[in-house]
Amino acid sequence: MFKTFGHIVRLARAGWVLAREGVFAGVDPAALPPVAKLPLALANLIARKHRGGEQPDISRAIGKLGPSYVKLGQFLATRPDVVGVAAARGLESLQDRMQPFDRGLAVKTVEAAFGKKIDELFIGFGPPIAAASIAQVHKARVSTPDGERQVAVKVLRPGIERRFWRDIRDMYFAARFAESRSAEARRLHLVEVVKTLERSVTMEMDFRLEAAAASEFAENVADDPDFRIPDVDWDRTAREVLTTSWIDGIPLSDVKAIRAAGHNLEELGANIIQSFLRHALRDGLFHADMHQGNLFVDKDGILVAVDFGIMGRLGLRERRFLAEILYGFITRNYRRVAEVHFEAGYVPRIHQIDDFAQAVRAIGEPIHSRTADQISMASLLTLLFEITALFDMETRTELVMLQKTMVVVEGVGRSLDPKLNVWAASEPVVGDWIRDKLGPRGIVEDTGRGLAVIGNLARQMPDLLERAQLIADDFQAQVRRPAPAAPPVAGASRWTTAALWIIAGLLAILVFGR
């Protein structure tokens, strides 16, 4: 009971902060269930007045709630299916910038992680140069057989894990409550949303996992001539500390400096789009946080990425789905786009392919009357996911993360080249992948995978038959066994059920009556 009260108090505080900033002002009461209309009215009543036509700032409101909610906001920016397109766009500007913590605390964290003094690990350890919700980065120097070299040292923020776990329990409480009372909440899998956030941030807080992701990513892009990532210093990497080679480059947010350095902005913009699609389709592993702050261009014009805490993965099935959708829109083959959704099992068979193809055409045809620089691939996918909701397509977390990353990548590319033709830049990568994986070579590879699965099943067949026989024998023994007598307190379960309903009713009054 005390835990429940704690959840309610902290969530009420979060609701107050959001309501005070006017975050709920644009919510349409007609779209809400009756039980939520009173809380909405109260939220709008306490919202502060914005002067001069100023709009409510959802990013500022979430920033006031602390690091865990900043991460939640960033994650929900990838889920327009949950918060709506307008709210997702507002969350895109949420910056993961926090006040740095003291260098002395960072030194203590590093020394505790390795059981060594800081001078034994680094010959120079500077002040923080960037601070985020989970960690901050220091510039340092190390000694190598080839001489000194500069490194970037990422240090976990003290106390962040305890704060995060407290907040994530509150979010689980809210998500379960919503799912227990709303069919729409169940369709959106709100508990699964929180679970995905928990898994993502848990991995982000273990820098050994980030180092492993960076290492795998580095192997994938080793032969790419126009994209690279820093090397991991495994000897100076632990759970709370990540050390990588230092990147000398210009951040993509500084367009003037990039232009002054003589780099070709048009080529760089196309490179961003192509690199992302190459990683997603070719490798099935992509950087899922490719904003300007995580991308640099070095003196040779090569794109360099940093910060691998959030990575996206796509299986072969999802990669085919993505490639065929994009290629279908490029070639205006809307029937094929619809068929791909049904073949993947994403749209239930109770719907007609022709009806879905018609809805897809309504999205695709308008783009062909516009100039190339007016066509947004990311917006097209956003509209597509909105349409799929009408056809009962359940949320696919990996696809939504991919779509949101494409929104960010496209935005970065167009910040360098406002007239960037996203489709022309994408076609070589998507077209080559389609021809490679769905052509003769792809058929041979699929046949090989099918034979491997059959061979593996054949090897397991004796064990499977033996287990089936044991299950059958156990079932027959259960059938022959006489049924146990009924317990004398059979009515207890009814009282338990009634008590649970009473508790649920009181909880609804507590939450919605505030």
C-alpha positions as CSV (number, residue, x, y, z in Angstrom):
1,M,0.0,0.0,0.0
2,F,2.8,2.4,0.9
3,K,4.5,1.6,-2.5
4,T,1.2,2.4,-4.3
5,F,0.9,5.7,-2.4
6,G,4.5,6.5,-3.3
7,H,3.8,5.8,-7.0
8,I,0.7,8.0,-6.9
9,V,2.4,10.9,-5.2
10,R,5.4,11.0,-7.6
11,L,3.2,10.6,-10.7
12,A,0.9,13.3,-9.3
13,R,3.9,15.6,-9.1
14,A,4.9,14.8,-12.6
15,G,1.4,15.4,-13.8
16,W,1.3,18.7,-12.0
17,V,4.6,19.9,-13.7
18,L,3.3,18.9,-17.1
19,A,-0.1,20.4,-16.5
20,R,1.4,23.6,-15.2
21,E,3.4,24.0,-18.4
22,G,0.3,23.6,-20.4
23,V,1.3,20.3,-22.0
24,F,-2.3,19.0,-22.1
25,A,-3.8,22.2,-23.5
26,G,-4.0,20.9,-27.0
27,V,-5.7,17.6,-26.1
28,D,-9.2,17.1,-27.6
29,P,-11.6,16.1,-24.8
30,A,-13.8,14.3,-27.3
31,A,-11.0,11.8,-28.0
32,L,-10.7,10.8,-24.3
33,P,-12.7,8.2,-22.3
34,P,-15.2,9.8,-19.8
35,V,-13.0,9.0,-16.8
36,A,-10.1,11.1,-18.2
37,K,-12.2,14.2,-19.0
38,L,-12.3,15.6,-15.4
39,P,-8.5,15.3,-15.0
40,L,-8.0,17.1,-18.3
41,A,-10.2,19.9,-17.2
42,L,-8.3,20.2,-13.9
43,A,-5.0,20.2,-15.8
44,N,-6.1,23.0,-18.1
45,L,-7.3,24.9,-15.1
46,I,-3.9,25.0,-13.4
47,A,-2.0,25.6,-16.6
48,R,0.0,28.9,-16.4
49,K,-0.8,31.6,-19.0
50,H,1.6,31.9,-21.9
51,R,2.3,35.4,-23.0
52,G,2.6,36.8,-26.5
53,G,1.2,33.7,-28.2
54,E,3.9,31.5,-26.6
55,Q,3.3,27.8,-27.1
56,P,3.6,25.2,-24.3
57,D,7.0,23.7,-24.3
58,I,6.8,19.9,-23.6
59,S,10.6,19.6,-23.7
60,R,11.1,22.2,-21.0
61,A,8.4,20.6,-18.8
62,I,10.0,17.1,-19.1
63,G,13.4,18.6,-18.4
64,K,12.2,19.8,-15.0
65,L,11.3,16.2,-14.0
66,G,14.9,14.9,-14.1
67,P,17.1,12.5,-16.1
68,S,14.7,9.5,-16.1
69,Y,11.9,11.6,-17.7
70,V,14.3,13.1,-20.2
71,K,15.1,9.6,-21.4
72,L,11.4,8.8,-21.4
73,G,10.7,11.9,-23.5
74,Q,13.4,11.0,-25.9
75,F,12.1,7.5,-26.2
76,L,8.5,8.7,-26.7
77,A,9.7,11.0,-29.5
78,T,10.3,7.7,-31.3
79,R,6.7,6.6,-30.7
80,P,4.3,8.9,-32.5
81,D,1.8,6.0,-32.4
82,V,1.7,6.4,-28.6
83,V,1.9,10.2,-28.0
84,G,0.7,11.5,-31.4
85,V,2.6,13.1,-34.2
86,A,2.4,16.6,-32.8
87,A,3.7,15.6,-29.3
88,A,6.4,13.5,-30.9
89,R,7.6,16.5,-32.9
90,G,7.7,18.6,-29.8
91,L,9.8,16.0,-28.0
92,E,12.3,15.9,-30.9
93,S,13.8,19.1,-29.5
94,L,14.4,17.6,-26.1
95,Q,18.1,18.0,-25.5
96,D,19.9,15.5,-23.3
97,R,22.0,18.3,-21.7
98,M,22.4,18.4,-18.0
99,Q,24.5,20.2,-15.5
100,P,28.0,18.5,-15.2
101,F,28.9,16.9,-11.9
102,D,32.1,17.6,-10.1
103,R,35.4,16.3,-11.7
104,G,36.3,14.9,-8.3
105,L,33.2,12.6,-8.3
106,A,34.2,11.4,-11.8
107,V,37.7,10.6,-10.6
108,K,36.3,8.6,-7.7
109,T,34.0,6.7,-10.1
110,V,36.9,5.9,-12.4
111,E,39.2,4.8,-9.6
112,A,36.5,2.6,-8.0
113,A,35.8,1.0,-11.4
114,F,39.4,-0.1,-12.0
115,G,40.8,-0.3,-8.4
116,K,43.6,2.1,-9.5
117,K,44.5,5.7,-9.0
118,I,43.6,8.0,-11.8
119,D,47.3,8.8,-12.5
120,E,47.9,5.1,-13.1
121,L,45.2,5.1,-15.9
122,F,45.7,8.5,-17.5
123,I,48.5,10.9,-17.7
124,G,46.0,13.7,-17.9
125,F,42.3,13.8,-17.0
126,G,40.5,17.1,-17.8
127,P,37.3,18.7,-16.7
128,P,33.9,17.6,-18.2
129,I,33.4,18.9,-21.8
130,A,29.8,17.5,-22.2
131,A,27.2,16.3,-19.7
132,A,24.0,14.3,-20.4
133,S,21.4,12.6,-18.2
134,I,23.3,9.4,-17.8
135,A,26.9,10.3,-18.1
136,Q,29.4,13.0,-18.9
137,V,32.6,13.1,-21.1
138,H,36.1,14.1,-20.2
139,K,39.0,14.7,-22.5
140,A,42.1,12.7,-21.3
141,R,45.6,11.6,-22.4
142,V,47.1,8.1,-22.2
143,S,50.5,6.7,-22.8
144,T,51.1,4.1,-25.6
145,P,54.2,2.5,-27.1
146,D,53.8,5.0,-30.0
147,G,53.6,8.0,-27.6
148,E,50.8,10.0,-26.1
149,R,47.3,10.0,-27.5
150,Q,44.1,11.8,-26.6
151,V,41.0,9.8,-25.6
152,A,37.4,10.5,-24.6
153,V,36.3,9.2,-21.2
154,K,32.6,8.7,-20.6
155,V,31.8,8.4,-16.8
156,L,28.4,7.3,-15.4
157,R,26.6,10.0,-13.4
158,P,26.6,9.1,-9.6
159,G,23.3,8.0,-8.2
160,I,21.6,7.7,-11.6
161,E,20.8,4.0,-11.3
162,R,18.9,4.4,-8.0
163,R,16.9,7.4,-9.4
164,F,16.1,5.6,-12.7
165,W,14.8,2.4,-11.0
166,R,12.5,4.4,-8.8
167,D,11.1,6.3,-11.7
168,I,10.7,3.3,-13.9
169,R,8.6,1.5,-11.2
170,D,6.3,4.6,-11.3
171,M,6.0,4.3,-15.0
172,Y,5.2,0.6,-14.8
173,F,2.5,1.4,-12.3
174,A,0.9,4.0,-14.6
175,A,1.2,1.8,-17.7
176,R,-0.5,-1.2,-16.0
177,F,-3.2,1.0,-14.6
178,A,-3.9,2.4,-18.1
179,E,-3.9,-1.0,-19.7
180,S,-6.3,-2.4,-17.1
181,R,-8.9,0.2,-18.1
182,S,-8.3,1.1,-21.7
183,A,-8.5,-1.1,-24.9
184,E,-6.5,1.6,-26.7
185,A,-3.7,1.4,-24.1
186,R,-3.6,-2.3,-24.5
187,R,-3.4,-2.0,-28.3
188,L,-0.4,0.4,-27.9
189,H,1.3,-2.0,-25.4
190,L,2.1,0.7,-22.9
191,V,3.7,-1.8,-20.5
192,E,5.8,-3.0,-23.3
193,V,6.8,0.6,-24.1
194,V,8.1,1.0,-20.5
195,K,9.8,-2.4,-20.7
196,T,11.6,-1.3,-23.9
197,L,12.6,1.9,-22.2
198,E,13.9,0.0,-19.2
199,R,15.9,-2.4,-21.4
200,S,17.3,0.4,-23.4
201,V,18.4,2.6,-20.5
202,T,19.7,-0.4,-18.6
203,M,22.0,-1.2,-21.5
204,E,23.0,2.5,-21.7
205,M,24.1,2.4,-18.1
206,D,26.4,-0.5,-18.6
207,F,29.2,0.9,-20.8
208,R,30.7,-2.5,-21.4
209,L,27.6,-3.2,-23.6
210,E,28.0,0.2,-25.4
211,A,31.6,-0.7,-26.0
212,A,30.5,-4.1,-27.4
213,A,28.0,-2.4,-29.7
214,A,30.7,0.0,-30.9
215,S,33.0,-2.9,-31.6
216,E,30.4,-4.8,-33.6
217,F,29.5,-1.6,-35.5
218,A,33.1,-0.9,-36.2
219,E,33.5,-4.4,-37.8
220,N,30.5,-3.7,-40.0
221,V,31.7,-0.4,-41.3
222,A,35.4,-1.3,-41.5
223,D,35.4,-1.2,-45.4
224,D,33.1,1.8,-45.8
225,P,35.2,4.6,-47.3
226,D,33.1,7.5,-46.1
227,F,32.0,6.5,-42.6
228,R,33.9,5.5,-39.4
229,I,33.7,5.4,-35.6
230,P,36.2,5.7,-32.8
231,D,38.2,2.8,-31.4
232,V,37.3,1.3,-28.0
233,D,40.1,1.3,-25.4
234,W,39.1,-2.0,-23.7
235,D,41.9,-1.7,-21.0
236,R,40.2,1.5,-19.7
237,T,36.6,0.5,-20.1
238,A,34.4,-0.9,-17.3
239,R,30.7,-0.9,-16.3
240,E,30.8,2.8,-15.3
241,V,33.6,4.0,-17.6
242,L,34.0,4.0,-21.4
243,T,37.2,5.1,-23.1
244,T,37.5,5.6,-26.8
245,S,39.9,7.3,-29.2
246,W,39.4,11.1,-29.5
247,I,37.6,12.4,-32.6
248,D,39.0,15.6,-34.2
249,G,36.2,16.9,-36.4
250,I,33.5,19.5,-36.9
251,P,30.0,18.7,-35.4
252,L,27.3,18.6,-38.1
253,S,25.5,21.2,-36.1
254,D,28.1,23.8,-37.2
255,V,27.2,24.1,-40.9
256,K,29.2,27.4,-41.3
257,A,32.4,25.8,-40.1
258,I,31.8,22.7,-42.3
259,R,31.4,25.0,-45.3
260,A,34.4,27.1,-44.3
261,A,36.5,24.0,-44.1
262,G,35.7,23.3,-47.8
263,H,33.6,20.2,-47.4
264,N,30.9,19.4,-50.0
265,L,27.6,19.8,-48.2
266,E,25.6,18.1,-50.9
267,E,27.8,15.0,-50.8
268,L,27.8,14.9,-47.0
269,G,24.0,15.2,-46.8
270,A,23.6,12.2,-49.3
271,N,26.3,10.3,-47.3
272,I,24.2,10.5,-44.1
273,I,21.1,9.0,-45.8
274,Q,23.0,6.3,-47.6
275,S,25.2,5.3,-44.6
276,F,22.1,4.9,-42.4
277,L,20.3,2.8,-44.9
278,R,23.4,0.7,-45.6
279,H,23.8,0.0,-41.9
280,A,20.1,-0.9,-41.5
281,L,19.6,-3.0,-44.6
282,R,23.1,-4.5,-45.1
283,D,24.0,-5.1,-41.5
284,G,20.8,-5.1,-39.5
285,L,22.5,-2.9,-36.9
286,F,22.1,0.9,-37.0
287,H,22.9,3.9,-34.9
288,A,19.5,4.9,-33.4
289,D,20.5,8.3,-32.2
290,M,22.1,10.0,-35.2
291,H,21.5,13.7,-34.3
292,Q,23.9,16.5,-35.1
293,G,25.6,16.2,-31.7
294,N,26.6,12.6,-32.4
295,L,27.9,13.2,-35.9
296,F,31.2,14.9,-37.0
297,V,33.1,15.3,-40.2
298,D,36.8,14.9,-40.1
299,K,39.5,16.7,-42.2
300,D,39.1,14.2,-45.0
301,G,35.4,14.7,-45.3
302,I,34.6,11.3,-43.6
303,L,31.5,11.1,-41.5
304,V,32.3,10.0,-37.9
305,A,29.7,8.8,-35.4
306,V,29.9,8.7,-31.6
307,D,27.7,7.6,-28.6
308,F,26.5,4.0,-29.2
309,G,24.2,3.7,-26.2
310,I,21.1,3.4,-28.4
311,M,21.4,1.0,-31.3
312,G,18.7,-0.5,-33.4
313,R,18.5,-4.0,-34.8
314,L,16.5,-5.5,-37.7
315,G,16.2,-9.1,-38.6
316,L,16.2,-10.2,-42.2
317,R,12.4,-10.2,-42.2
318,E,12.2,-6.6,-41.1
319,R,14.9,-5.6,-43.5
320,R,13.0,-7.1,-46.4
321,F,9.9,-5.3,-45.2
322,L,11.6,-2.0,-45.1
323,A,13.4,-2.4,-48.5
324,E,10.2,-3.5,-50.3
325,I,8.1,-0.7,-48.8
326,L,10.6,2.0,-49.8
327,Y,11.1,0.5,-53.3
328,G,7.4,0.1,-53.7
329,F,6.9,3.8,-53.1
330,I,9.8,4.7,-55.3
331,T,8.3,2.7,-58.2
332,R,4.7,3.5,-57.3
333,N,3.9,-0.2,-56.8
334,Y,1.3,0.3,-54.0
335,R,-0.1,-3.1,-54.4
336,R,3.3,-4.6,-53.6
337,V,3.6,-2.3,-50.5
338,A,0.2,-3.7,-49.3
339,E,1.2,-7.3,-50.0
340,V,4.4,-6.9,-48.0
341,H,2.4,-5.9,-44.9
342,F,0.1,-9.0,-45.3
343,E,3.0,-11.4,-46.1
344,A,4.9,-10.2,-42.9
345,G,1.7,-10.9,-40.9
346,Y,1.6,-7.3,-39.7
347,V,-1.9,-6.7,-40.9
348,P,-4.6,-9.2,-40.0
349,R,-6.1,-11.3,-42.8
350,I,-9.6,-10.1,-41.9
351,H,-8.8,-7.0,-44.1
352,Q,-8.6,-6.9,-47.9
353,I,-5.3,-6.3,-49.6
354,D,-7.1,-4.1,-52.2
355,D,-8.5,-1.8,-49.4
356,F,-5.1,-1.5,-47.9
357,A,-3.4,-0.8,-51.2
358,Q,-6.0,2.0,-51.8
359,A,-5.0,3.6,-48.4
360,V,-1.3,3.3,-49.3
361,R,-2.0,5.0,-52.7
362,A,-3.5,7.9,-50.8
363,I,-0.2,8.4,-49.1
364,G,2.1,7.8,-52.1
365,E,0.5,9.6,-54.9
366,P,0.7,13.1,-53.5
367,I,4.5,12.9,-53.3
368,H,4.8,12.5,-57.0
369,S,3.3,16.0,-57.6
370,R,6.0,17.6,-55.5
371,T,9.7,18.5,-56.2
372,A,12.3,16.2,-54.8
373,D,13.3,18.6,-52.0
374,Q,9.7,18.6,-50.8
375,I,9.3,14.9,-50.4
376,S,10.0,13.5,-47.0
377,M,10.6,9.7,-46.7
378,A,10.4,9.9,-42.9
379,S,7.0,11.7,-43.1
380,L,5.8,9.2,-45.6
381,L,6.6,6.3,-43.2
382,T,4.9,8.3,-40.4
383,L,1.7,8.5,-42.4
384,L,2.0,4.9,-43.3
385,F,2.1,3.8,-39.7
386,E,-0.9,6.0,-39.0
387,I,-2.8,4.3,-41.8
388,T,-1.8,0.8,-40.5
389,A,-3.5,1.6,-37.2
390,L,-6.8,1.8,-39.1
391,F,-6.1,-1.8,-40.3
392,D,-5.3,-3.1,-36.8
393,M,-1.6,-3.4,-37.3
394,E,0.0,-3.8,-33.9
395,T,3.0,-1.7,-32.9
396,R,6.3,-3.0,-34.0
397,T,8.9,-1.4,-31.7
398,E,11.9,-2.0,-34.0
399,L,10.1,-0.5,-37.0
400,V,9.0,2.6,-35.1
401,M,12.6,3.1,-33.8
402,L,13.8,2.8,-37.4
403,Q,11.2,5.3,-38.7
404,K,12.0,7.8,-36.0
405,T,15.8,7.5,-36.7
406,M,15.0,8.2,-40.4
407,V,13.2,11.3,-39.3
408,V,16.3,12.5,-37.5
409,V,18.7,11.4,-40.2
410,E,16.7,13.1,-42.9
411,G,16.6,16.3,-40.9
412,V,20.4,16.2,-40.4
413,G,20.9,15.6,-44.2
414,R,18.6,18.5,-45.1
415,S,20.3,20.9,-42.6
416,L,23.4,20.5,-44.8
417,D,21.5,20.4,-48.1
418,P,18.0,21.9,-48.0
419,K,17.4,20.6,-51.6
420,L,18.5,17.1,-50.8
421,N,16.7,14.5,-52.9
422,V,16.2,11.8,-50.3
423,W,14.7,9.3,-52.9
424,A,17.6,9.7,-55.3
425,A,20.1,9.3,-52.5
426,S,18.3,6.2,-51.2
427,E,17.7,4.4,-54.5
428,P,21.2,3.0,-55.0
429,V,21.3,1.5,-51.6
430,V,17.7,0.2,-51.5
431,G,17.8,-0.9,-55.2
432,D,21.1,-2.8,-54.8
433,W,19.8,-4.5,-51.7
434,I,16.5,-5.6,-53.4
435,R,18.4,-6.9,-56.4
436,D,20.9,-8.7,-54.2
437,K,18.6,-10.2,-51.6
438,L,15.5,-10.8,-53.7
439,G,17.2,-11.8,-56.9
440,P,18.9,-15.1,-57.9
441,R,21.6,-14.8,-55.2
442,G,19.0,-14.1,-52.5
443,I,17.0,-17.2,-53.6
444,V,20.1,-19.4,-53.3
445,E,20.8,-17.9,-49.8
446,D,17.2,-18.5,-48.7
447,T,17.5,-22.1,-49.9
448,G,20.6,-22.6,-48.0
449,R,19.1,-21.2,-44.8
450,G,16.0,-23.5,-45.3
451,L,18.2,-26.5,-45.7
452,A,20.1,-25.6,-42.5
453,V,16.9,-25.3,-40.6
454,I,15.7,-28.7,-41.9
455,G,19.1,-30.3,-40.9
456,N,18.9,-28.8,-37.5
457,L,15.4,-30.1,-37.0
458,A,16.5,-33.5,-38.1
459,R,19.3,-33.6,-35.5
460,Q,16.8,-32.6,-32.8
461,M,14.1,-35.1,-33.9
462,P,15.1,-38.0,-31.5
463,D,15.1,-35.7,-28.5
464,L,11.7,-34.1,-29.5
465,L,10.1,-37.6,-29.9
466,E,11.4,-38.7,-26.6
467,R,10.0,-35.5,-24.9
468,A,6.7,-36.0,-26.6
469,Q,6.5,-39.6,-25.3
470,L,7.3,-38.4,-21.7
471,I,4.5,-35.8,-22.0
472,A,2.0,-38.4,-23.3
473,D,2.9,-40.8,-20.5
474,D,2.5,-38.0,-17.8
475,F,-0.8,-37.0,-19.3
476,Q,-2.2,-40.6,-19.2
477,A,-1.1,-40.9,-15.6
478,Q,-2.9,-37.6,-14.7
479,V,-6.1,-38.9,-16.4
480,R,-6.0,-42.2,-14.4
481,R,-5.4,-40.4,-11.0
482,P,-8.6,-39.7,-9.0
483,A,-9.7,-36.1,-8.7
484,P,-8.9,-34.4,-5.4
485,A,-11.6,-33.4,-3.0
486,A,-12.9,-29.9,-3.2
487,P,-11.2,-27.6,-0.6
488,P,-13.4,-26.5,2.3
489,V,-12.8,-22.8,1.7
490,A,-13.8,-22.6,-2.0
491,G,-15.6,-19.3,-1.4
492,A,-12.3,-17.6,-0.4
493,S,-11.4,-17.0,-4.1
494,R,-14.6,-15.0,-4.5
495,W,-13.7,-12.8,-1.5
496,T,-10.2,-12.3,-2.9
497,T,-11.7,-11.2,-6.3
498,A,-14.1,-8.8,-4.6
499,A,-11.3,-7.3,-2.5
500,L,-9.2,-6.8,-5.7
501,W,-12.1,-5.0,-7.3
502,I,-12.6,-2.7,-4.3
503,I,-8.8,-1.9,-4.3
504,A,-9.0,-1.1,-8.1
505,G,-12.0,1.2,-7.5
506,L,-10.3,3.1,-4.7
507,L,-7.1,3.4,-6.9
508,A,-9.2,4.9,-9.7
509,I,-10.7,7.5,-7.4
510,L,-7.3,8.4,-6.0
511,V,-5.7,8.8,-9.5
512,F,-8.6,10.4,-11.4
513,G,-10.0,12.4,-8.5
514,R,-6.8,14.4,-8.0
